[in-house]
Amino acid sequence: MASETYIGSIPKVLRPAVSGYKFIEKKIQNMIWDTFRLHHPTEQENRLIQQIDTDILVNERNQLMTQANTWKPKVFKDLNFKITKESTSSIEKLFINIYCGLRFPALNEKEYSRR
């Protein structure tokens, strides 16, 4: 969630131990939706977001944590992607292009790369 930008990324397994985490996360997330005039996700969209987050986490774990790990989520989808090392500037450019494509779909990608 975007709220992690402001409160930091806390591993899922530790979140229940952090007093008030859910309340704070929800309050910040709602402020982000409102500030950027985005619709608040429905419960179904939230479940989908959480499932995608878990799928990505499991795929990252499988590729980056080669030591034995006993954590096994109940359900996850193998996303079949390879994690590659990229430069910070290339990731930033990719992020900006994707963001602009989502935020301003009428503009084309060429216009973004000139910025």
C-alpha positions in Angstrom: 0.0 0.0 0.0 1.0 3.6 -0.6 0.9 4.2 3.2 4.1 2.3 3.5 5.8 5.4 2.0 5.0 7.3 5.2 5.1 4.6 7.9 7.7 2.3 6.5 7.4 -1.2 5.3 6.7 -3.6 8.2 6.8 -7.3 7.4 3.4 -8.9 7.3 4.3 -11.4 10.1 5.2 -8.4 12.4 2.2 -6.2 11.7 -0.1 -7.9 14.3 2.5 -7.1 17.0 2.6 -3.4 16.2 -0.1 -1.7 18.3 -2.4 0.4 16.2 -0.8 -0.4 12.9 -4.0 -1.3 11.1 -5.7 1.9 12.3 -2.7 4.1 11.3 -2.3 2.4 8.0 -5.9 2.8 7.1 -6.0 6.5 8.1 -2.9 7.3 6.1 -4.1 5.3 3.1 -7.5 7.1 3.1 -5.7 10.5 3.2 -3.7 9.4 0.1 -6.8 8.3 -1.8 -8.5 11.6 -0.9 -5.5 13.8 -1.7 -5.1 12.3 -5.2 -8.8 12.1 -5.7 -8.8 8.4 -6.2 -11.7 6.2 -5.4 -11.3 4.1 -2.2 -11.0 0.4 -3.1 -14.0 -1.8 -2.5 -13.6 -4.8 -0.1 -13.2 -7.1 -3.2 -10.4 -4.8 -4.6 -8.7 -4.8 -1.2 -8.7 -8.6 -1.1 -7.3 -8.6 -4.6 -4.6 -6.2 -3.7 -3.7 -8.3 -0.6 -3.5 -11.4 -2.7 -1.3 -9.8 -5.3 0.9 -8.5 -2.5 1.2 -12.1 -1.1 1.9 -13.5 -4.6 4.7 -11.0 -5.2 6.1 -11.6 -1.7 6.2 -15.4 -2.2 7.9 -15.0 -5.6 10.5 -12.7 -4.1 11.1 -15.1 -1.3 11.6 -18.0 -3.7 14.2 -16.1 -5.7 16.0 -14.1 -3.1 15.9 -16.1 0.1 17.7 -19.3 -0.8 18.0 -20.6 2.7 15.3 -23.0 4.1 12.1 -21.2 4.9 9.1 -22.7 6.7 6.7 -19.9 5.8 4.1 -21.3 3.5 1.1 -19.1 2.6 -2.2 -20.9 2.2 -2.8 -19.7 -1.4 -0.5 -18.1 -3.8 0.0 -17.9 -7.5 3.5 -18.4 -9.0 3.8 -15.3 -11.1 6.6 -16.8 -13.1 8.7 -13.7 -13.3 12.5 -13.3 -12.9 13.9 -10.6 -10.6 16.6 -8.7 -12.4 19.1 -6.1 -11.3 18.4 -2.7 -12.8 19.8 0.8 -12.3 17.9 3.2 -10.1 17.5 5.7 -13.0 16.0 3.0 -15.3 13.5 1.9 -12.6 12.6 5.6 -11.9 11.9 6.1 -15.6 9.8 3.0 -15.8 7.8 3.9 -12.7 7.1 7.4 -14.1 6.0 6.1 -17.4 3.7 3.5 -15.8 2.3 6.2 -13.4 1.7 8.7 -16.2 0.0 6.0 -18.3 -2.4 5.2 -15.4 -2.9 8.8 -14.3 -3.1 10.4 -17.7 -4.2 7.7 -20.2 -4.9 10.1 -23.0 -1.3 11.1 -23.3 1.1 8.7 -25.1 4.4 7.3 -23.8 6.5 9.6 -26.0 5.2 12.6 -24.2 6.2 11.1 -20.8 9.8 10.3 -21.8 10.4 13.9 -22.8 9.8 15.1 -19.3 
